[in-house]
Amino acid sequence: MKTVISLPKDVFEKAERLAIKAGKSRSQLYSEALREYVARHSPDEVTEALDRIIEEHGQPEERFVTVASAKTLALVEW
């Protein structure tokens, strides 16, 4: 979808340099930047995505906590 926006000159120039350095088109750079911005400001969507991942794969920290607890307990004098 095409759209027209106005940017401050300094922001435009920095974005141009970044796009060239990253080997991306201006459209690609702006699209990625806006996608990231929207994701950061949509915490409900992030929470829902994390919930779906946990439902599919389980709690990733369960294994970590189990292993870390065992190692810690092994170091404690009883």
WOTAFEN-V664190 format. One record per backbone hydrogen bond with DSSP energy under -1.0 kcal/mol. NH is the residue of the N-H (numbers start at 0). CO is the residue of the C=O. E is the energy in kcal/mol with one decimal. If there is no record, write none. Layout:
nh={NH	NH}
co={CO	CO}
e={E	E}
This chain:
nh={11	12	13	14	15	16	17	18	19	20	21	23	28	29	30	31	32	33	34	35	36	37	38	39	40	41	45	46	47	48	49	50	51	52	53	54	55	56	57	61	64	65	66	67	68	69	70	71	72	73}
co={7	8	9	10	11	12	13	14	15	16	17	18	24	25	26	27	28	29	30	31	32	33	34	35	36	38	41	42	43	44	45	46	47	48	49	50	51	52	53	58	60	61	62	63	64	65	66	67	68	69}
e={-2.4	-2.6	-2.2	-2.5	-2.5	-2.2	-2.4	-2.7	-2.3	-2.6	-2.6	-2.7	-2.4	-2.7	-2.5	-2.6	-2.5	-2.6	-2.4	-2.3	-2.3	-2.8	-2.3	-2.3	-1.6	-1.2	-1.6	-2.8	-2.5	-2.2	-2.5	-2.6	-2.1	-2.0	-2.5	-2.3	-2.1	-2.7	-2.5	-1.1	-3.4	-2.2	-2.6	-3.1	-2.6	-2.1	-2.3	-2.4	-2.9	-1.8}
